[in-house]
Amino acid sequence: MATQDNSDVRLPGGDVLPAIRSRAQSFRESIASERFFEEDVDEPTGTIMSSTINLANTILGSGMLSMPNAMASLGLALGSLVIMFSAFTSGMGLYLLSRCARRTNGRDASFFAVSKLTYPKAAVFFDAAIAIKCFGVSISYLIIFGDLMPEIAEAFGFRMPLLLARSFWITFAIVALIPLAFQRRLDALKYTSMTALIAVVYLIAVVAIFYFSPTREPLPAGDIVFFRWSKSFFTHLPVFVFAFTCHQNIFSVYNELRDNSSKQVNGVIALSMGSACAAYQWIAILGYLTFGSKVAPNLLTMYNNGTLVTFCRLSIAILVLFSYPLQCHPARNCLDKVVTSIYHSWTKQPEFEAIVDQGSDPNEDAPNDEATPTAVVHVMSPAKHIGITVGLMLLSYIVAMTVSSLDLVLSFVGSTGSTCISFILPGVFYYKMHRNASWTRMKVISVLLVVYGLFILVFCLSANILRVINGDY
């Protein structure tokens, strides 16, 4: 029975159902009205397993391939210690952010929300910086995919010029990613993240097979060292920092967990960081022991072309492809906060006020095992969701098509954006929220984390700038 858009549908029994408006009409109305800035309410669906998988997949990216080379610059023992220390410090940053999330309203935690409770005037700049960082990493994934797929196609015997063109595969990636990048919930990406983690297991197996192979040529004497110290330490340290950066998604994990009590959130942090640390250690140690100081920045280029290595490259290509939405998700959320804040400023709507700590609370650092009962409240309107996602994907596609390599850019991302997200912001936020409280262990750790982040920012950024000036890249 045909009905008007605004009329009701009357069933044979006399019951009345509201008219179902088309998606196109809802989208047009969302743009034309204040609903462009409205948020929906969604029930949390995340579990420890799905959240751990998504967070681990955010950590385990292209940094795995450069770990053996980074270890070679430090030596076996020192490199292994730096990997563990990087995992510990990044884990502490996640823990501090999760504690700050409990000060926000319900399940609407984000960098923007925490900034509004600590440094309200800087909230927009924090979110803009995080969005730029995630946007840059997503571009690197498209570039890696575009570089790997022509080699894979050629190895499988394809000779068509189209399939050997980098531009074709980047276009293919951006089209294939549309249904994943438009997902509203991080938890909806758990199956693709699980598939990507299978690629990690396959890479670990390939590295082990080549190391333990009886046909492996022995390394030159003295090529493996336990400790090595040089000025390259400061240029390689950001690689370890970048490798463990997943802090942009911790608030989504907190919001979407069905039981987001401290025990559950801490379990996700420990499992994801522990598994990532073990994977990095395995790949770095065996890769370094296989090739010594001659190991290349991209470990896969060291192995002879064959079926085993070809499928390994294909698995890494799938890994970076499925990691793109995990960067698009926080970038979109941060840009949402920026756009909404600008709109509120334009309409003169009131802003949040900074937290005033009333004094010392001896139980402040005690774990809060109670879950937040409210739903996930900050889901952007359909129009804004589509508009921001299209903008991010289009811009990342254009940059990936025009830039051939981001190795040096990622070094700068590691020493700037990753350092700020992993260490400086978590430490600053936690200290600000507890500035009038007594000095507890976590408050001391928050200050030390800020100092460590500033150290990396100053010394490692300077080392990379000198690297550019000297042309050593």
N, C-alpha and C positions, 0 to 999 in steps of 0.2 A: 504493500500500500504506500503510495507516494505521499510524503508529508513535507511541509515547509521546514526549513532549518530550525526555526524557533518554536515550532509546535511540538506537542507531545504525541507519542504513539499509543493508541488505545488498542489493547489486546481483546480477543473475542470474549474473554470472561469479564471484561469491564475494567481490568487493571490498567494503570497508566504508567508508561515508561518515559523518562525524559528523552527528548530528541537527541540523536547522536550526530554531532557536528563533524564535518570532515576535518582531516588534519590540516589541509590547506587553509580552511577558514579559521581554525584555531591559531595557526601560525600568523595569518594576516592580522587577526585581532590582537595577538600578543605584541606585534610590532607597533600597531596603531594605538595601543593603550598603555596604561601604566604597568600592565602585566609583564612588559618586557623586563621589569626589575623585580618581579615576584618570584618567590621560591616555593617549591613543593615540599611535601613531607613524605619520607620513605622509611620503611622499617629496616633495621639492620639485619643483614644476612651473613656476615662474615664469620668464619670459624678460625681457630688457631692454624689449621692446616692450610686453608686457602690464603689467609693473610701472610703466613710464612712463605708460601710459594711465590706470591706476588712480590713480597719484599726481597726475597732471595734473588728473584729474576731481575729486579731493579738493580741489585748489587752486581750480579754476575753478568757482565757484558763484554764488550771488546777488550776491557782491561786484562782479561785472562791471557790474551795472546802476547801482551807486553810484559807480563810478570817475570818470566825467565830473564829477559834483558835487564829489567830493573834490579833483579837479584844479582846478576853478573856485575853490576856496577858497585854493589855493596859487599859481595862475598856471600857464601852459603849461610854462615851463622848470623851475620849482621842482617842480611836480607830477610831471613826467617824471623828474626826478632822484630824487625820493622813491620812485617806483615801482621804479626800478632799484636803489636802495639797499636797499629792503625785500626785493627778490628776492635780492640778494647776502647780506644778513644772515640771511635765512631759509635760504638754501642752506648757509651756514656752520653754522647750527644743525643741519641735517640731516647734514652731514659729520661734525660732532663726535659726534652720536648714533651714526652708523655706526661710528666708531672705537671708541666705548665698547662697541658691540655685540660687538666682537671679543674683549672681555675676558670675555664671558658663556660659559656652558656650551653648546657646540654651536650648534644652531639654535633655542635657546629664549630669544632676546633679547626683552626688553620693558622698559618703564619700571620695572616692579617688579624685574626681575632686575638691572638696572643700579643701582637704588636699594639693593638688598641688598648690592651690592659697594661702595657708597660711604656711604650713610646708611641703614643697615638699619632703624632705629627709625622713620624717616619714610617708608618704602616704601609702606605702606598709605595714608597720607595723600596722597602723590603720585598714586597710581593712582586714588584716590577723586576727587581734583580733576580729573584728566584725564577720567574717566568722566562727571562732571557737565558738563564743558565740551562734550564730544561729544554728550551727551544734549541739552543746550540747543540746539546747532546743528541736530540732527535735528528738534527741535520747530519750529525756524524754517522748515525745508524743508516740513514739513506745512502750516504756516500760509501760506506763499507759494503752495503748490499749491492750497490751499483758497480763496485770494483770487483767483488767476488763472483757475481753471477756470469759475466762473460767468460771467465776462466773455467767455471764449472760447465757451462754450455759447450765450450770447446773440448773439454776433457771427455764429455759424453758423445763427441763426434758431430755436433751440430756445426754447420759451416755457413748458415744463413747470416748475412751481414746484420740483419735486424737483431738476431739473438746474441750477436757478439758486440752489440752497441751498449755502452754504459747508460745512455739516455733512455733506451727502451726499458731497461730493468728498473730504473728509478721511477719511471712512469708506471710500470707494472706494480711496483711496491706501493705507491701512493694510492692507486686505485684499489688494490687488494686490502689496504688498511682502512678503508672507509668504514666498514661495519664495526671494526674494533676501536678505532679512534673516537667514534661517536658514542661509545658506551658511557653512560652516566656514572656507573658504579665501578670502583676499582675491583670489587669482588667478582664482577662479571668477566674479568680477564683471567680468572684462575686456571681455566683449561688451556688457554694459549700459553700461559706462563709455565704450566706443567710440561707442555710440549717443548718449550724452549729449554727447560731444565734437563730434558732428555739429551739435548745437544751438548750440555755441559758434561753429562756422564760419558757421552761418546768421546768428547775431546780428552777427558781424563783417561779413558781406556786407550786411545790412540797414543798419547804421550807415554803411557806405561809400556805399551807393546813395543814401541821403537826403542825405549831405554833398555828393556830386558831382552831384546832380540839378540840371539847369539851371533848374528852377522854384523852387529854394530862395530864400527871401527873404533879402536881405543883413542882416547884423547891424548894430546901431547902432555908430557910430564909437567907438572906445575901449573896447568891451565885452570885447575880448580883451587880457589882460595877460600878460607873461612871468613877473613876480614879484609876489606879493602876500603880505604878512605881517600877520597879525592873531592875536588870541587864539584864533580858531577853529582854528588850526593844531593845537593840542593835542587838540581834540575830533575832528578828522578823521584824525590820525595813526593811531589804532587801526584805522581802516577799511583802511589799507594793510597793517597788521600782520595783521589778520584775513584779508585777501584771500589771503595767501600761506601760511597755516597749514595744513600737511598732516603735521606731525611725528608725529601720533598713529599714522600708518600706516607709518612708515619701518622699524620693527622687523619688521612683517609682511612687508614687501618684502625685507628682509635674510634673514629665515628661509626664505622661499618661493622665492627665486631659485635656479635650478638651479646656476648658477655665481655664488656670492655673494662673489667676490673683490673687493678694493677697486676695481679698474678697472671692474668691472661695476656695482657699487653707485654709484660716482661718476658713471658714465655715466647711470644712471637719474636721479640728482639733477640733473645738468646739463641733460638733455633736458627734464625736467618743469618745472624752474624757468625755463629759457630760453623754452620755448614759452608758459608762463603769462605771463611778463613781456612777451613780444611781443604776446599777445592783449590784456592789460590796457592796454598803451601805445596800441595801435590804437584800441580802444574809447574810452579816456579822451580822447585827442587829438581824434579826429574828432567825438566827442560834444560836447566842449567848444567846438570850432571851429564846430559847427553851431548851438548855442544860447547860447554865451557864459555869462555869469554867471547867466543865467535857467534853466540846466539844473536839472531836478528831481532829488531823491535817487534816484528810479526812472526811468531813462532812457526806458523804453518808454512812460511816460505822456506824454512830450513829442511823440510822433508821432501823426498823424491815424489814426483807426481805419480800417483797410482790410484787404484780404486778406493783403498782405505782412506787416503788423504783427501781425495775428491769428495767422498761422502762426508768427511769431517768439515771441509769447507762449506758444503751444502748445509750441514747442521748449524754451523756458525752463522750462515746467511739467514737461516730461519730464526735463529736466536735473536739477532739484531732486528729482524723484521718484527718479531713479536714483542720486542722491548720498546719499540717506538710508541705504542699507546701508553706505556707506563711513564713516559716523559710528557706526552701530550696531555694526560689527565691532570697532573699538578700544574702544568703551564696554563691550562684553561681555567682551572680553579683560581689561580693567582690573578690572572687577567680579569676574571669575573669580579674579584674583590676590588681591583683597581678601577674598573668601569663603574661599579656600583658606588664606590667612594666618590668618584668624580661627579656622578649623578646626584648623590646626596649633598655634596658641597654646592652644586649648582642650584638645587632646590631648597637650600638652607635647612636641611633636615639635621637634627641633633646628632652629634657624634658620641662615641663611647668615652668614658672618662677613665683615666689611669687608675690602677689599683693603689690604694693607700694601705700599706702594711701596718697594722695596729700594734704589732709588737711580737715578742717571741712566743712561739708555740712549740713546746717540747716534742709534740707528736707530729710535727709538720712533715718530717721525712719518713714517717712510718708508712708502709704500703697501705693504700686504700683498696680493700678487696671488694668494695661494693661497685657494681656496674651502674652506669648511667641509664636510667629507665626510659628516657625520652627517645624519640625517633631521630633519624638523620634529617636535619631541618634545612640545611643549605644546599638545595639542588636548584640550579638556575633555571629560569624560564626556558621553554623550547626555543624561542626566537634567539635569545642570547646564547644558548648552548650551541645552536647550529651556526650562528654568525661567528662566534669566537673560534670554533673548531675549524670551520672552512678557512678562516683567515690564517690560522696556524699551519694547516696542511698546505695551503697554497704558497705561503711564504717559505716554508721549509723545502717545498718542491723546487721553487725558483732558485734558492740558494744552493741546494744540492746539485742542481743541473749546471750551475755556473762555477762551482768550486770543486777542485779535484782532490784536495787533501786538507784535512783538519788536524793533522798531528800536532802542529805547533799551537794551534788554537786550543786543543784539548789540554795541553800543558798549562796554558794560561787559565783555562776553566778550572783545572785542578788546584791551582795556587790562588785563585780568587773566589769564584762562585762556590766551588765545592768546599773550600775552607770556611767560608762564611756560613754556609748552611749546616756543615757538620760540627763546627766547633764554636765559632764566635757568637752566632745568634742563640744557640741553645744555652751557652754559658751566660750571656748577657741577659736573656729573658729570665732565667732561673734566679740569677742574682738580684735583678730588679724586683722580682716578686717577693724576695726574702731579704731585702736590704736592711730592714729594721729588726729582723729576727736574729737570734744568737748564732754564732758561727758553728755550724754543724759540718760533718764530713762532706755532705753533698754540696754545701755552699762553698767550701774550699775547692772541691773538684771543679765547680762551675768557673771559679776564677782561674784556676790552672788551665782549664780548657780554652778560655779566652786568650790567655797568654800564649799557649801553644799555637792557636790559630793565627794570632798576630805575628808570631815568629815565622810561620810558614808563608803568610801573606807578604811579609817584608823581604825575607831572605830568598825564598824560592821565586817570588815574582821578579826580584832584582836579578837573580841568576838567569832566568829565562829571557829577560830584557837584554842582558849582556850576551846571551846566546844568539839573539837576533842581530845585535850590533856586530858581533864577530862573524856572522854568517855560518855558525855551527849548527845547522839544522837541515 
